[in-house]
Amino acid sequence: MKKDKNLKLMGIEELANYLGLGKQTIYNWLYQKKISGIKIGKVWRFDPNEIDKWLKSCHIRKK
């Protein structure tokens, strides 16, 4: 993984707002392993670049 000194990790609430979802949905997806994050102590953090890659991989193109 390339190190970015300016990388700012998102918290649960920031990610929920970014995706337009509720915080509980993010927790459910973590539990179901639909989304990955970094757990630091008891707090989840998310790399915005990884979230964007994940979103692109979920994109379904119309035929």
C-alpha positions as CSV (number, residue, x, y, z in Angstrom):
1,M,0.0,0.0,0.0
2,K,1.4,3.4,-1.0
3,K,1.8,5.7,2.0
4,D,0.1,9.1,1.8
5,K,1.1,11.5,4.6
6,N,-2.0,13.6,3.9
7,L,-4.4,10.6,4.1
8,K,-7.3,11.3,6.4
9,L,-9.2,8.2,7.5
10,M,-13.0,8.4,7.8
11,G,-15.0,7.4,10.9
12,I,-18.3,5.5,10.8
13,E,-20.4,8.7,10.8
14,E,-18.3,10.3,8.0
15,L,-18.5,7.1,5.9
16,A,-22.3,6.9,6.5
17,N,-22.7,10.5,5.4
18,Y,-20.4,9.9,2.4
19,L,-22.5,6.9,1.2
20,G,-25.8,8.4,2.3
21,L,-26.5,5.5,4.7
22,G,-27.2,5.1,8.3
23,K,-24.4,4.2,10.8
24,Q,-26.1,0.9,11.6
25,T,-25.9,-0.1,7.9
26,I,-22.1,0.4,8.0
27,Y,-21.8,-1.7,11.2
28,N,-24.0,-4.4,9.6
29,W,-21.8,-4.4,6.4
30,L,-18.7,-4.7,8.6
31,Y,-20.2,-7.7,10.5
32,Q,-21.2,-9.3,7.2
33,K,-17.8,-8.5,5.6
34,K,-19.4,-6.6,2.8
35,I,-17.0,-3.7,3.5
36,S,-13.6,-3.6,5.1
37,G,-12.2,-1.1,7.5
38,I,-9.4,-0.6,10.0
39,K,-10.2,-1.1,13.7
40,I,-8.0,1.0,16.0
41,G,-8.9,0.0,19.5
42,K,-12.7,0.1,19.6
43,V,-13.0,2.6,16.7
44,W,-13.4,1.8,13.1
45,R,-11.7,3.9,10.4
46,F,-11.9,3.8,6.6
47,D,-9.5,4.7,3.9
48,P,-11.4,7.0,1.4
49,N,-9.3,5.6,-1.5
50,E,-10.2,2.0,-0.6
51,I,-13.9,3.0,-0.3
52,D,-13.8,4.6,-3.7
53,K,-12.2,1.5,-5.2
54,W,-14.9,-0.7,-3.5
55,L,-17.7,1.5,-4.9
56,K,-16.3,1.2,-8.4
57,S,-16.1,-2.6,-8.0
58,C,-19.8,-2.6,-7.1
59,H,-20.8,-0.6,-10.1
60,I,-23.1,-2.5,-12.5
61,R,-23.2,-1.3,-16.0
62,K,-26.5,-1.2,-17.9
63,K,-26.5,-3.2,-21.2
